[in-house]
Amino acid sequence: MSTAIAEATADRPAVAVLPLAITAVGVATPAGLGLEALGRAVGDGIPGHAEEVLGDETPPPRPVRTVPDLRTAELIGRKGVRHLDRTTQLGLVACRLALDAQAEPMGERTGVVLGTSTGSIRSSSEYSMETLRQERPYLVNPSLFPNTVMNCAAGQIAIRHGLRGVNATLAGGHLAGVQALRYARNALRQGHADRLLVGGVEEFSAQGAWGWHRSGALDAEAPVGEGAAVLVVEPQAAALAAGRPALARVLACETGFAPRDGLAEGLASVVGTALRRSGKIPGEVTTVSLGCTGRTGLDRVEERALGLALGGALPGQTVRVKETVGECFSADGVLQIAAVLGLWQHEGRTRGGTAVVTSLSGDGLVGCAVIDMADPLG
């Protein structure tokens, strides 16, 4: 998207969309389990847990952030847990926390939309290595294979919680969170589900950490992390009719593409479109949640884009969740939203907040979501 294309896009009328209510959030991060722990860590500037999740491979010499005390069996039951990889366990725990925050059962027409990159990088890598290490006819343990499938986590979440609505996994990398929200909005509008669990999950693995380390895509001191965040979303009108209080509303979520030399302009254009769809003006934005913290060069591009979109300067509250949780790739977008909600909760804010959550990929994908504090009176 060149500057000219960005300007042309900005001139188009943006059709308003129906808001989605966020009625519960479940998170498992290096700050601990639950939204309160994340909000406190982000608000107080506390780095997350720094201890490697040991496997067969040695990680690179760089900082890490991992989820402490992941009591999977305690939270979801012991049956079948032994064969689940860490990606699936993180997703299941985050979903359990979100479901436990609901005052009533979710119902069979609840679905799952999960953002990812390639599923579990560790599981795929280890399974591939086993095919080389074992004697012919390559006696690989078949119980390892399900974890290599990209939609393993979303499938397990639905099976274990009896959720029979739409079930989807979106491989969007850094844009996975925004893409999952867009997919959820369309699925709800088309009647494929009544409510949806929308999340992102990324595990720490030595294989993934080496990829970041060798690529040079992260600053030298930027930690590699892991985490999972899940939002329970439904149409705002349905939540109001059922008397379910909302923590916040998703007003818009937009994605686009821009060439490398036009990333800032492309992201600014997408933010402008999202604000117009939301019925907001730049001066109403109180918070931005950044997705490129620690990513070489792109952090400056992201801030420049927001400056272009918001009239020259960032608002008073800038949330950098990666300072707490590290680089979490496909979980970034939903973790950014969870960080905003956790921080607002930590501050005791009950109304008046509007946040822009941005996502940016070096290969040209740009996206953002606009959320605001739900009016307790509807």
C-alpha positions as CSV (number, residue, x, y, z in Angstrom):
1,M,0.0,0.0,0.0
2,S,1.8,3.1,-1.2
3,T,1.1,6.6,0.3
4,A,-1.2,7.3,-2.6
5,I,-3.2,4.1,-2.1
6,A,-3.3,4.8,1.7
7,E,-4.7,8.3,1.0
8,A,-7.3,6.8,-1.5
9,T,-8.4,4.3,1.1
10,A,-8.7,7.0,3.7
11,D,-11.2,8.8,1.5
12,R,-13.6,5.9,1.2
13,P,-16.6,5.9,3.6
14,A,-16.1,3.4,6.4
15,V,-19.2,1.4,7.1
16,A,-19.9,1.1,10.9
17,V,-19.9,-2.4,12.3
18,L,-21.9,-3.8,15.2
19,P,-19.8,-3.9,18.4
20,L,-18.8,-7.2,20.1
21,A,-19.0,-7.4,23.8
22,I,-16.1,-9.0,25.7
23,T,-17.7,-10.7,28.7
24,A,-14.7,-12.6,30.1
25,V,-11.0,-13.0,29.6
26,G,-8.6,-15.9,30.4
27,V,-4.9,-15.5,30.3
28,A,-1.8,-17.6,31.0
29,T,1.3,-15.5,30.8
30,P,4.8,-15.1,32.4
31,A,3.1,-12.7,34.8
32,G,1.0,-15.6,36.1
33,L,-2.5,-17.0,35.6
34,G,-5.4,-14.6,35.3
35,L,-6.1,-11.1,34.1
36,E,-5.3,-9.5,37.4
37,A,-1.8,-10.8,37.4
38,L,-1.1,-9.5,33.9
39,G,-2.6,-6.1,34.7
40,R,-0.6,-5.7,37.8
41,A,2.7,-6.6,36.1
42,V,2.0,-4.3,33.1
43,G,0.9,-1.4,35.4
44,D,3.9,-1.8,37.8
45,G,6.5,-2.5,35.1
46,I,7.3,-6.0,36.5
47,P,9.0,-8.4,34.0
48,G,7.5,-11.9,33.8
49,H,8.9,-15.2,35.0
50,A,12.3,-15.9,33.5
51,E,13.0,-19.6,33.4
52,E,13.5,-21.9,30.5
53,V,11.0,-24.6,29.7
54,L,13.4,-27.5,29.3
55,G,13.3,-29.8,26.3
56,D,15.7,-31.8,24.3
57,E,17.2,-28.7,22.6
58,T,19.4,-26.0,24.1
59,P,18.0,-22.5,23.7
60,P,20.0,-19.5,22.5
61,P,21.8,-17.2,25.0
62,R,19.1,-14.6,25.3
63,P,16.4,-13.6,27.8
64,V,13.2,-15.7,28.1
65,R,9.8,-15.2,29.6
66,T,7.8,-18.3,30.4
67,V,4.5,-19.1,32.2
68,P,5.2,-20.3,35.8
69,D,3.3,-23.0,37.6
70,L,1.1,-24.2,34.7
71,R,-1.2,-26.5,36.7
72,T,-2.9,-28.1,33.7
73,A,-4.1,-31.3,35.3
74,E,-5.5,-29.3,38.3
75,L,-7.4,-26.9,36.1
76,I,-8.7,-29.1,33.3
77,G,-8.5,-32.7,34.7
78,R,-5.8,-35.4,34.4
79,K,-7.4,-37.4,31.6
80,G,-5.2,-37.3,28.5
81,V,-3.0,-34.5,29.7
82,R,0.2,-36.5,29.5
83,H,0.1,-36.5,25.7
84,L,-0.7,-32.8,25.2
85,D,2.0,-30.4,24.1
86,R,2.6,-27.1,25.8
87,T,0.8,-25.1,23.1
88,T,-2.4,-27.1,23.7
89,Q,-2.0,-26.9,27.5
90,L,-1.6,-23.2,27.4
91,G,-4.7,-22.8,25.3
92,L,-6.8,-25.1,27.5
93,V,-5.8,-23.3,30.7
94,A,-6.6,-19.9,29.2
95,C,-10.0,-21.1,28.0
96,R,-10.7,-22.7,31.4
97,L,-10.0,-19.5,33.2
98,A,-12.3,-17.6,30.7
99,L,-15.1,-20.1,31.1
100,D,-14.8,-20.0,34.9
101,A,-15.3,-16.3,34.8
102,Q,-18.7,-16.8,33.2
103,A,-21.7,-17.0,35.6
104,E,-23.5,-19.5,33.4
105,P,-22.7,-22.4,31.1
106,M,-21.6,-21.3,27.6
107,G,-24.0,-23.5,25.6
108,E,-23.4,-25.8,22.7
109,R,-23.5,-23.0,20.1
110,T,-20.3,-21.6,21.5
111,G,-17.3,-21.9,19.2
112,V,-13.6,-21.4,19.1
113,V,-11.4,-19.2,16.9
114,L,-7.7,-19.5,17.7
115,G,-4.8,-17.6,16.2
116,T,-1.5,-19.3,15.6
117,S,1.6,-19.2,13.5
118,T,2.3,-22.9,12.6
119,G,0.8,-24.6,15.7
120,S,3.4,-26.1,18.0
121,I,6.9,-25.5,16.5
122,R,8.4,-27.7,19.1
123,S,6.1,-30.6,18.4
124,S,6.6,-30.4,14.7
125,S,10.4,-30.2,15.0
126,E,10.6,-33.1,17.5
127,Y,8.4,-35.3,15.5
128,S,10.4,-34.6,12.3
129,M,13.6,-35.4,14.2
130,E,12.2,-38.7,15.4
131,T,11.6,-39.8,11.8
132,L,15.4,-39.4,11.3
133,R,16.6,-40.9,14.6
134,Q,14.5,-44.0,14.8
135,E,15.5,-47.3,13.1
136,R,13.6,-48.3,10.0
137,P,10.6,-48.5,9.5
138,Y,10.8,-45.3,11.4
139,L,9.1,-46.4,14.6
140,V,7.8,-42.9,15.6
141,N,5.5,-42.8,18.6
142,P,2.0,-42.2,17.0
143,S,0.8,-40.3,20.1
144,L,3.2,-37.5,19.1
145,F,1.5,-36.8,15.8
146,P,-1.7,-35.1,16.8
147,N,0.3,-32.3,18.5
148,T,1.9,-31.5,15.1
149,V,-1.5,-30.6,13.5
150,M,-2.0,-26.8,13.5
151,N,-5.6,-27.0,14.8
152,C,-4.8,-29.4,17.6
153,A,-5.3,-26.8,20.4
154,A,-8.7,-25.5,19.0
155,G,-10.0,-29.1,18.6
156,Q,-9.0,-30.1,22.1
157,I,-10.6,-26.9,23.6
158,A,-13.9,-27.7,21.8
159,I,-13.9,-31.4,22.7
160,R,-13.1,-31.0,26.4
161,H,-15.6,-28.2,26.9
162,G,-18.4,-29.5,24.7
163,L,-18.4,-26.5,22.4
164,R,-20.1,-27.3,19.1
165,G,-20.1,-23.9,17.3
166,V,-17.7,-23.0,14.6
167,N,-14.1,-24.2,15.2
168,A,-11.3,-22.4,13.4
169,T,-7.6,-21.9,13.5
170,L,-6.0,-19.0,11.7
171,A,-2.3,-19.0,10.8
172,G,-1.6,-15.3,10.8
173,G,1.6,-14.8,12.7
174,H,1.8,-11.4,14.2
175,L,-1.7,-10.5,12.7
176,A,-3.3,-13.7,14.1
177,G,-5.1,-11.9,16.9
178,V,-6.7,-9.2,14.7
179,Q,-7.6,-11.8,12.1
180,A,-9.2,-14.0,14.7
181,L,-11.4,-11.1,15.9
182,R,-12.4,-10.3,12.3
183,Y,-13.3,-14.0,11.7
184,A,-15.2,-14.1,14.9
185,R,-17.2,-11.0,14.0
186,N,-18.2,-12.5,10.6
187,A,-19.0,-15.9,12.1
188,L,-21.3,-14.3,14.7
189,R,-23.0,-12.1,12.1
190,Q,-23.6,-15.1,9.8
191,G,-25.1,-17.1,12.7
192,H,-22.5,-19.8,12.9
193,A,-22.3,-19.4,16.7
194,D,-23.9,-17.5,19.6
195,R,-20.7,-16.9,21.5
196,L,-17.1,-17.4,20.7
197,L,-13.8,-18.0,22.5
198,V,-11.3,-15.9,20.5
199,G,-7.7,-16.4,21.4
200,G,-4.0,-16.6,20.5
201,V,-1.4,-19.0,21.9
202,E,2.3,-19.4,21.5
203,E,4.6,-21.7,23.5
204,F,8.3,-21.1,24.3
205,S,10.6,-23.6,22.5
206,A,14.3,-23.7,21.9
207,Q,13.6,-24.2,18.2
208,G,11.5,-21.0,18.0
209,A,13.9,-19.0,20.1
210,W,16.8,-20.0,17.8
211,G,14.7,-18.8,14.9
212,W,14.3,-15.4,16.5
213,H,17.9,-15.3,17.6
214,R,19.4,-16.1,14.2
215,S,17.0,-13.9,12.2
216,G,18.1,-10.7,13.9
217,A,14.5,-9.6,14.0
218,L,14.7,-8.9,17.7
219,D,16.8,-6.5,19.6
220,A,19.7,-8.2,21.5
221,E,18.1,-7.8,24.9
222,A,14.5,-8.5,23.8
223,P,13.2,-11.7,25.5
224,V,11.4,-14.5,23.7
225,G,8.3,-15.5,25.6
226,E,5.1,-17.5,25.6
227,G,1.5,-17.1,26.6
228,A,-2.1,-17.6,25.8
229,A,-5.1,-15.2,26.0
230,V,-8.7,-15.9,25.3
231,L,-11.6,-13.5,25.0
232,V,-15.3,-14.5,25.3
233,V,-17.1,-12.4,22.7
234,E,-20.7,-12.1,21.5
235,P,-22.8,-9.4,19.8
236,Q,-23.4,-6.5,22.2
237,A,-27.1,-6.7,21.8
238,A,-27.2,-10.4,22.8
239,A,-25.1,-9.7,25.9
240,L,-27.4,-6.8,27.0
241,A,-30.5,-8.9,26.4
242,A,-29.2,-11.7,28.5
243,G,-28.0,-9.4,31.3
244,R,-24.3,-10.4,30.9
245,P,-22.0,-7.5,31.8
246,A,-19.3,-6.6,29.4
247,L,-15.7,-5.8,30.3
248,A,-15.2,-3.9,27.1
249,R,-16.4,-3.7,23.5
250,V,-14.6,-4.5,20.2
251,L,-15.6,-1.7,18.0
252,A,-13.6,-2.5,14.9
253,C,-10.7,-4.7,13.6
254,E,-9.1,-4.0,10.3
255,T,-6.2,-5.5,8.3
256,G,-4.3,-4.5,5.2
257,F,-1.1,-4.8,3.2
258,A,1.8,-2.4,2.6
259,P,5.2,-2.6,1.0
260,R,8.3,-2.4,3.1
261,D,8.9,1.2,2.4
262,G,5.2,2.1,3.1
263,L,4.6,0.2,6.3
264,A,4.0,3.3,8.5
265,E,1.6,4.9,6.0
266,G,-0.2,1.5,5.5
267,L,-0.7,1.0,9.2
268,A,-1.8,4.6,9.7
269,S,-4.4,4.1,7.0
270,V,-5.8,1.0,8.6
271,V,-6.0,2.7,12.0
272,G,-7.9,5.6,10.4
273,T,-10.4,3.3,8.8
274,A,-10.9,1.4,12.1
275,L,-11.5,4.6,14.0
276,R,-14.1,5.8,11.5
277,R,-15.9,2.4,11.7
278,S,-15.9,2.8,15.4
279,G,-17.4,6.3,15.3
280,K,-14.3,7.6,17.1
281,I,-11.9,10.5,16.4
282,P,-8.2,10.5,17.1
283,G,-8.6,12.8,20.1
284,E,-10.8,10.2,21.9
285,V,-8.1,7.6,21.9
286,T,-6.7,7.3,25.5
287,T,-4.5,4.2,25.1
288,V,-2.4,2.5,22.5
289,S,-1.2,-1.1,22.9
290,L,2.0,-1.7,20.8
291,G,2.9,-5.0,19.1
292,C,6.4,-4.3,17.9
293,T,8.2,-3.7,21.2
294,G,11.7,-5.2,20.9
295,R,11.4,-5.9,17.1
296,T,14.4,-4.4,15.3
297,G,13.3,-1.3,13.3
298,L,9.6,-2.1,13.3
299,D,9.0,-0.6,16.8
300,R,9.9,2.9,15.4
301,V,7.7,2.3,12.3
302,E,4.7,1.4,14.5
303,E,5.1,4.5,16.6
304,R,5.5,6.7,13.5
305,A,2.3,5.1,12.1
306,L,0.3,5.9,15.2
307,G,1.6,9.4,15.2
308,L,0.4,9.8,11.6
309,A,-3.0,8.4,12.5
310,L,-3.6,10.1,15.8
311,G,-2.5,13.7,14.9
312,G,1.2,13.7,15.7
313,A,1.6,12.2,19.1
314,L,0.8,9.1,21.1
315,P,-1.8,9.4,23.8
316,G,-0.9,9.5,27.5
317,Q,-1.2,5.7,28.1
318,T,1.1,3.5,26.0
319,V,1.0,-0.3,26.8
320,R,4.0,-2.4,25.9
321,V,3.0,-5.9,27.0
322,K,6.1,-7.5,25.6
323,E,8.2,-5.9,28.3
324,T,6.4,-8.3,30.7
325,V,5.7,-11.4,28.5
326,G,8.4,-11.2,25.8
327,E,8.0,-11.9,22.1
328,C,4.9,-14.1,21.8
329,F,4.4,-14.0,18.0
330,S,0.9,-15.2,17.1
331,A,-0.4,-14.6,20.7
332,D,0.7,-11.0,20.6
333,G,-2.5,-9.4,19.4
334,V,-4.9,-11.0,22.0
335,L,-2.3,-10.5,24.7
336,Q,-2.1,-6.8,23.8
337,I,-5.9,-6.5,24.3
338,A,-5.8,-8.5,27.5
339,A,-3.0,-6.2,28.8
340,V,-5.1,-3.1,28.2
341,L,-8.1,-4.7,30.0
342,G,-6.0,-5.9,32.8
343,L,-4.3,-2.5,33.2
344,W,-7.7,-0.7,33.2
345,Q,-8.9,-3.1,35.8
346,H,-5.7,-2.6,37.9
347,E,-6.3,1.2,37.7
348,G,-9.9,0.8,38.8
349,R,-11.1,2.5,35.6
350,T,-14.8,1.8,34.9
351,R,-15.5,4.1,31.9
352,G,-14.0,6.5,29.4
353,G,-11.2,4.5,27.9
354,T,-10.7,3.9,24.1
355,A,-7.7,1.9,23.0
356,V,-6.1,1.2,19.6
357,V,-4.3,-2.1,19.4
358,T,-1.8,-2.4,16.5
359,S,-0.1,-5.3,14.7
360,L,2.6,-5.1,12.1
361,S,4.6,-7.7,10.2
362,G,7.8,-7.1,8.4
363,D,6.4,-8.9,5.3
364,G,3.8,-6.2,4.8
365,L,0.7,-7.2,6.9
366,V,-0.8,-4.4,9.0
367,G,-3.7,-4.5,11.3
368,C,-5.4,-2.9,14.3
369,A,-8.4,-3.3,16.7
370,V,-10.3,-0.6,18.5
371,I,-11.7,-1.4,21.9
372,D,-13.4,0.7,24.5
373,M,-14.7,0.5,28.0
374,A,-18.2,-0.9,28.0
375,D,-20.9,1.4,29.3
376,P,-22.3,-0.4,32.4
377,L,-25.7,0.9,31.6
378,G,-25.6,-0.5,28.0
